[in-house]
């Protein structure tokens, strides 16, 4: 099975930056995509950014121009560089790993989440 571990969250002032990291480990056949999602208490989890194995990226409109997702395929690690942070970015951020197994079966694995708090 696959383990997903996030790190890099913390408390920053508005306008500051954080870099989140997410490492996947375990029995991995092939990772087709990795992404970041966020969820505030009592709200739905929403997509922040995703990146495919072919380096195609997708961003939520609210973070375009401020956040950058990148990936180190050799290390099965994805990063989220967050700049110009706003208080509304305060959330628990979750990493999702999508694995394509044998027979093209899809498996989704989630990390435990890392807290990002942006003060005003």
Buried (B, 14 or more C-beta within 10 A) or exposed (E): EBBBBBEBBEEBEEEBEBBBBBBBBEEBEEBBBBBBBBBEEEEEBEBBBBBBBEEEEBBBEEBEEBBBBBBEEEEBBBBBBBBEBBEEBBBBBBBBBBBBEEEEEEBEBEBEBBEBBBEE
